[in-house]
C-alpha cells in the first residue's frame, strides 16, 4: 500500500496575523471550507490502496491535528510528535521508521500540510507515474511546471528521462534573482521544487545512512525509545535533539545519485504569502478578494479580509493586503508581503504575544476568548465541549469567578463537587484545587473573571488531566 506522510511542522509566519505560532497556517481554512491540513489528507484519501495517514507535528499542535483529521473521518496511522524542530530530513526519518514497522518495503508519499493543489486528478496521476521508479528504489520528487519567473522557490533542472514521465535530476538550484528566473522559465528545462516526495521507506533510510548518518542515528534512537500517549507517539526528546537540523533536499536529495523528478502541472501553490493567496482566490471584476464584512470603492487588486464582528472598508487604494483579526490588523502593499516576517520578528523582540496566539485560543476541551484585560483582572469567555473536562488544577496567584451562561457544568472545588446551571455562579479561591467538567451532550458556555497580581497561563499546576498535560 501507499503510506501517506503529512509534515505539519511549519509556522507560517508570512501569513500573520491569521497564522500564529499556536495556530499556524496549515490549521486554517484559508482556501475553501477545509483547513490546508484537512485538504491535504482528503487529497490522499481519494487515492486507491492508501494506508491511514501518518502525521508528523509539533507537540503543541497534537490536539489540533487529531481533531481536524477526526472531523473529516480520516483514520490515523499515527501522529508522531517532534520534541523540537529539526527540519524535514529528521521528521521524514521518524515517519520512515514507523512505516518500516508495518511494511518492510512500503512506499511513502510525503506531503507538506500547508500546500494547495487545485487540480487533484493531475496530482494523483503524477503520483501513479512515479510509483514504478519509487518501487525500484528511486527517491522521487515532484517538480511544478513554472508559469512565471518566481524568485521565491528553489528550482530543479530536468535531467535524462528514466521512463515516459520520470526524469533524473540534473541539478537543484537555489532561489534565483528575477533575471535568472526568466532564463529558467524560457528554457523549459527547470521546474519549481515542490517539497513533495515518493520513495520506499528503506530507500530513504539507506540514503540517510550514506549521506547524513547522524540524522539516522538520532532518529532511530528517538523512535526506538518512543512511548504511546493516547493517539500520539512521543519519541525520545534527548535523542532527537542530537540530530542535525537539515532539510531533506540538503541532507539527501542533492547528494543522491538515484534522485528523480516527475514534472507536473496541478495548480500547485505553497500558499507562502498573502500575495499568493490573492493569486489563487476568486477575485471580483476589480481584482479584489473580499472576505467577511468588507466594502470597497475605487479599489483594485487588493486582498481584504474582515474579522467576524467588524467592517473593513477600503477607498481609493490599489495593491493592498488588509487582514483584520480580533487583536491585530495587517496593512501591507502586495509587493512587500514576503517581508511580513519582519513584523513577527519585531513583535518577538518587543516581548509581545500577538505572534504566538489569537485572542481566541483552542484547547483539547474547547476554547477560551480573552474579552477584556486590565491591571489585576481578566475576563474570558470559555466554551467546554460535550463530554470534555479541564484538568484538575490550582493557581498560586489568582482567584476566579465562574458564571454559567448556558448548559450545565460539573464543578470541583477542593472536596466539593456540584452542578452549576445557566445564570448560576461560583467562586474559586486562590490556591484551591478545582476542575470544570461537561458531563452533558451540549456545550457549556461560561464567563470567567480572574483577579490577582499575575494572570499568565503558566500559573497552572495540574494534578490530573485526561489529555496527558500533567
C-alpha positions in Angstrom: 0.0 0.0 0.0 1.0 3.6 -0.3 1.7 5.2 3.0 0.9 9.0 3.1 3.0 11.1 5.4 1.9 14.7 6.2 4.5 17.0 7.5 2.8 19.6 9.8 5.6 21.4 11.4 5.5 24.8 9.6 5.0 28.1 11.5 3.6 30.2 8.6 4.9 33.5 9.8 4.4 35.2 6.5 0.6 34.8 6.9 0.5 36.7 10.1 -1.9 37.9 11.7 -4.1 34.9 10.8 -1.3 32.4 11.1 0.3 32.3 14.6 2.8 30.0 16.4 0.0 28.2 18.2 -2.3 28.1 15.2 -0.1 28.1 12.0 -1.5 28.2 8.5 -2.0 24.5 8.0 -4.7 24.5 10.6 -6.7 27.4 9.0 -9.3 27.3 6.2 -7.5 29.8 4.0 -8.9 28.5 0.7 -12.3 26.7 0.9 -14.1 25.2 3.9 -11.4 22.7 4.9 -8.1 23.7 6.5 -5.0 23.1 4.5 -4.2 20.1 6.6 -7.6 18.6 6.0 -7.4 19.3 2.3 -4.1 17.5 2.1 -5.5 14.5 4.0 -8.6 14.3 1.8 -6.3 14.5 -1.3 -4.7 11.2 -0.4 -7.8 9.7 0.9 -9.3 9.8 -2.6 -6.5 7.6 -3.9 -6.7 3.8 -4.1 -4.8 1.4 -1.9 -3.7 4.1 0.6 -2.9 3.3 4.2 -4.1 5.5 7.1 -2.2 8.8 7.0 0.8 9.3 9.3 1.3 12.9 10.6 4.5 14.5 12.0 3.8 17.6 14.0 5.0 19.7 17.0 3.8 18.6 20.4 1.9 21.8 20.9 -0.2 21.1 17.8 -1.1 17.5 18.5 -4.7 18.0 19.6 -5.4 20.2 16.5 -4.1 17.5 14.2 -6.1 14.8 15.9 -9.3 16.8 15.9 -9.0 18.0 12.4 -8.4 14.6 11.0 -11.3 13.2 13.1 -13.6 15.9 11.8 -13.2 14.7 8.2 -13.4 11.0 9.1 -9.7 10.3 8.4 -8.3 7.3 10.2 -4.9 8.0 11.7 -1.9 5.8 11.0 0.0 7.5 13.8 0.7 11.1 15.0 4.4 11.4 15.6 5.4 14.3 17.9 8.6 16.2 17.2 10.1 17.3 20.6 12.0 20.0 18.8 12.0 21.5 15.3 14.8 19.7 13.3 13.7 20.4 9.7 12.3 17.9 7.2 15.1 15.3 7.0 14.8 14.1 10.6 11.0 14.4 10.6 10.7 12.1 7.5 13.2 9.7 9.1 10.8 9.2 12.0 8.0 8.5 9.6 10.1 6.1 7.6 11.0 4.1 10.7 7.3 4.0 11.6 6.3 2.8 8.1 9.0 0.1 8.2 7.4 -1.4 11.3 4.3 -2.0 9.3 5.5 -2.6 5.7 9.2 -3.6 5.1 9.3 -2.1 1.6 6.4 0.4 2.0 6.3 3.4 -0.3 5.9 6.7 1.4 4.1 9.7 -0.2 5.5 12.7 1.8 3.4 15.9 1.6 3.7 19.3 3.4 0.4 20.0 5.3 0.2 23.6 4.1 0.2 23.4 0.3 -2.6 24.0 -2.1 -3.3 21.8 -5.2 -6.3 22.8 -7.4 -6.0 20.1 -10.0 -6.1 17.0 -7.8 -6.6 14.4 -10.7 -3.4 15.7 -12.2 -1.6 15.4 -8.9 -2.9 11.8 -8.4 -1.8 11.0 -12.0 1.7 12.2 -11.2 1.9 10.1 -8.1 0.9 7.0 -10.1 3.5 7.9 -12.8 6.3 7.9 -10.2 5.3 4.7 -8.4 7.3 2.3 -10.6 10.6 4.3 -10.1 9.9 4.5 -6.4 9.3 0.8 -6.1 12.6 0.3 -7.9 14.4 2.3 -5.2 14.5 5.8 -6.7 14.0 8.9 -4.5 11.2 10.7 -6.4 10.2 14.3 -6.1 7.6 16.3 -7.9 8.6 19.4 -9.9 6.0 22.0 -10.7 6.0 23.4 -14.2 6.6 27.1 -13.8 4.3 29.7 -15.3 6.1 32.9 -14.1 9.7 33.9 -13.2 9.1 33.4 -9.5 12.1 34.1 -7.2 10.6 32.6 -4.0 11.1 29.0 -5.0 14.0 26.7 -5.4 14.3 25.1 -8.9 15.1 21.7 -10.3 16.8 21.2 -13.6 15.4 18.3 -15.6 17.9 15.5 -16.5 17.8 12.5 -18.7 14.4 10.6 -19.0 14.1 7.4 -16.9 10.7 6.5 -18.4 7.8 8.2 -20.1 7.1 10.6 -17.2 10.0 10.4 -14.9 13.4 12.1 -15.3 16.7 12.0 -13.5 17.5 15.2 -11.6 20.1 17.3 -13.4 20.6 19.8 -10.5 19.0 21.5 -7.6 19.1 25.3 -7.9 18.8 27.8 -5.1 16.2 30.6 -5.3 17.3 32.8 -8.3 17.1 36.5 -8.9 14.5 37.8 -11.4 16.7 37.7 -14.5 17.9 34.1 -13.8 14.3 33.0 -13.1 13.2 34.4 -16.5 16.0 32.4 -18.1 14.9 29.2 -16.3 11.3 29.8 -17.4 12.2 30.4 -21.1 14.5 27.4 -21.3 11.7 24.9 -20.4 14.3 22.8 -18.6 13.5 23.9 -15.0 10.8 23.1 -12.5 9.8 24.6 -9.2 10.9 22.4 -6.2 7.6 21.4 -4.6 8.8 19.7 -1.5 6.7 16.6 -2.2 8.3 13.1 -2.3 7.7 9.5 -3.2 10.1 6.7 -2.1 10.4 3.4 -0.3 11.0 3.9 3.5 14.0 1.6 3.3 15.5 3.5 0.4 15.2 6.8 2.3 16.8 5.3 5.4 19.6 3.8 3.3 20.2 7.3 1.7 20.4 8.8 5.2 22.9 6.2 6.3 25.1 7.1 3.3 24.7 10.9 3.2 23.6 12.0 6.7 24.3 9.2 9.2 24.0 11.5 12.2 20.3 12.1 11.4 19.6 8.4 11.1 21.3 7.6 14.3 19.4 10.3 16.2 16.0 9.4 14.6 16.4 5.7 15.2 17.4 6.2 18.9 14.5 8.6 19.4 12.0 6.3 17.7 13.2 3.1 19.4 12.6 4.8 22.8 9.2 6.2 21.8 6.1 5.8 24.1 2.4 5.9 23.3 0.2 8.7 24.7 -3.4 8.5 23.7 -3.3 8.6 19.9 0.2 10.1 19.8 3.7 8.7 19.5 6.2 10.5 21.7 9.8 10.0 20.6 12.6 10.4 23.0 13.4 14.2 23.3 17.0 13.9 24.3 17.9 11.5 21.4 16.0 13.6 18.8 17.7 16.8 20.0 21.1 15.4 18.9 20.0 15.3 15.2 21.4 17.9 12.8 18.7 20.3 11.6 18.7 19.8 7.8 16.2 19.7 5.0 15.7 16.6 3.0 17.0 18.4 0.0 20.3 19.3 1.6 20.7 16.1 3.6 19.7 13.6 0.8 18.3 14.7 -2.5 21.1 17.0 -3.6 23.7 14.2 -2.9 21.8 11.1 -4.0 22.6 9.5 -7.4 19.1 7.9 -7.5 17.1 11.1 -7.2 14.3 11.5 -9.8 11.6 14.0 -10.7 8.1 13.9 -12.1 7.1 17.1 -13.9 3.5 18.0 -13.0 1.1 20.9 -13.7 -1.5 20.6 -11.0 -2.3 24.1 -9.9 0.2 24.0 -7.0 0.9 26.8 -4.5 2.8 26.7 -1.3 0.5 29.5 0.0 3.5 31.1 1.3 2.4 34.7 1.4 -0.7 36.9 1.2 0.1 37.7 -2.4 0.0 34.0 -3.2 -3.4 33.7 -1.5 -4.6 36.7 -3.6 -3.4 34.9 -6.7 -5.3 31.6 -6.0 -8.5 33.1 -4.6 -11.6 34.2 -6.5 -11.4 37.8 -7.4 -14.1 40.3 -8.4 -14.1 42.4 -11.6 -11.8 44.9 -9.9 -9.3 42.2 -9.0 -10.3 42.3 -5.3 -10.6 39.4 -2.9 -13.2 40.3 -0.3 -13.8 38.0 2.7 -16.1 38.8 5.5 -17.9 42.1 6.0 -16.0 44.3 3.5 -16.7 47.4 1.4 -14.5 48.5 -1.5 -15.0 51.7 -3.6 -12.5 52.7 -6.3 -10.2 49.9 -5.0 -8.4 47.4 -7.1 -6.2 44.3 -7.0 -6.4 44.1 -3.2 -7.0 41.4 -0.6 -9.5 42.5 2.0 -10.4 40.2 4.9 -12.6 41.3 7.9 -12.9 39.8 11.3 -16.1 38.2 12.3 -17.6 41.3 14.0 -16.1 44.3 12.2 -16.4 46.0 8.9 -13.3 46.6 6.7 -13.8 49.5 4.2 -11.3 50.5 1.5 -11.5 53.6 -0.6 -9.2 54.7 -3.5 -6.4 52.2 -3.0 -4.7 49.5 -5.0 -2.5 46.5 -4.5 -3.0 46.3 -0.7 -3.3 43.5 1.7 -5.7 44.3 4.6 -6.3 41.5 7.1 -8.3 42.2 10.2 -8.4 39.9 13.3 -9.7 40.3 16.8 -6.4 41.7 18.2 -4.3 42.8 15.2 -4.7 44.4 11.7 -2.2 44.0 8.9 -2.0 46.6 6.2 0.7 46.0 3.6 1.5 46.5 -0.1 1.3 43.3 -2.1 4.9 43.7 -3.2 6.1 43.7 0.4 4.2 40.7 1.8 7.3 38.5 1.7 8.6 40.7 4.5 5.7 40.1 6.9 8.2 38.0 9.0 9.9 41.3 9.8 6.8 42.3 11.7 6.7 39.0 13.5 10.4 39.4 14.5 9.7 42.9 15.9 6.8 41.6 18.0 9.1 38.9 19.4 11.8 41.4 20.1 9.4 43.7 22.0 8.1 40.9 24.1 4.6 41.0 22.7 2.3 38.0 22.3 0.3 38.7 19.1 2.7 36.4 17.1 2.0 33.5 19.5 -1.7 33.1 19.6 -5.0 34.7 18.7 -7.3 36.3 21.3 -9.4 33.1 21.0 -7.3 30.1 22.0 -8.3 26.5 21.3 -7.7 23.7 23.7 -8.5 19.9 23.5 -11.5 20.5 25.8 -12.9 23.6 23.9 -11.8 27.2 23.7 -11.4 30.5 25.5 -11.6 34.0 24.3 -10.0 36.9 26.3 -12.7 39.6 26.2 -11.0 42.1 28.5 -7.7 42.5 30.2 -6.6 45.2 32.7 -4.4 45.7 35.8 -5.2 42.8 38.1 -8.1 41.3 36.1 -9.0 39.3 33.0 -12.4 38.3 31.6 -12.7 35.2 29.4 -15.5 33.5 27.6 -15.0 29.7 27.9 -16.7 27.0 25.9 -16.3 23.4 27.0 -17.2 20.7 24.5 -19.7 17.9 25.4 -18.0 15.2 27.5 -14.8 17.3 27.9 -13.1 18.4 31.1 -10.4 20.8 32.1 -7.5 19.5 34.2 -7.7 19.3 38.0 -5.6 22.3 38.8 -4.8 25.2 41.1 -3.4 28.7 40.8 -1.0 30.4 43.2 -1.6 34.0 42.1 -5.1 34.4 41.0 -8.7 33.7 42.1 -11.6 33.1 39.7 -15.4 33.7 39.4 -17.3 31.4 37.1 -20.7 32.4 35.7 -22.5 29.8 33.6 -24.3 31.3 30.5 -25.6 28.1 29.0 -25.5 24.4 29.7 -24.7 22.6 32.9 -21.2 22.4 34.4 -19.9 20.0 37.0 -17.6 22.0 39.3 -15.0 20.6 41.6 -13.6 23.0 44.2 -11.4 21.3 46.8 -13.5 18.5 48.3 -16.8 19.8 46.9 -18.4 18.6 43.7 -21.6 20.2 42.5 -23.5 21.2 39.3 -23.8 24.8 38.1 -26.6 25.7 35.6 -27.4 28.8 33.5 -27.4 32.1 35.4 -25.6 30.5 38.4 -22.1 31.3 39.6 -19.3 30.2 42.0 -16.1 31.5 43.4 -12.8 29.6 43.1 -10.4 30.9 45.8 -6.7 31.4 45.2 -4.8 28.1 45.9 -7.8 25.8 45.7 -7.9 22.6 43.6 -10.6 23.0 41.0 -11.9 21.5 37.8 -14.7 22.1 35.3 -16.3 19.2 33.6 -19.1 18.9 31.0 -20.9 15.6 31.5 -23.8 16.5 29.1 -24.2 16.2 25.4 -24.5 20.0 24.9 -21.7 22.6 25.1 -21.2 24.6 28.3 -20.5 28.3 28.0 -19.4 30.4 30.9 -17.7 33.7 31.7 -14.6 33.5 33.9 -13.4 36.6 35.8 -9.8 36.3 37.0 -8.3 38.6 39.7 -4.8 38.6 41.1 -1.3 40.0 40.7 -0.4 37.7 37.9 -2.7 36.2 35.3 -0.4 34.3 32.9 -1.3 30.8 31.6 1.9 29.4 33.2 0.3 29.9 36.7 -1.4 26.5 36.3 -0.4 23.5 38.5 -2.0 20.4 37.0 -2.8 17.3 39.2 -4.9 15.2 36.8 -5.6 15.7 33.1 -7.4 13.4 30.6 -5.2 14.9 27.8 -1.9 14.0 29.4 -0.7 17.5 30.1 0.3 17.0 33.8 
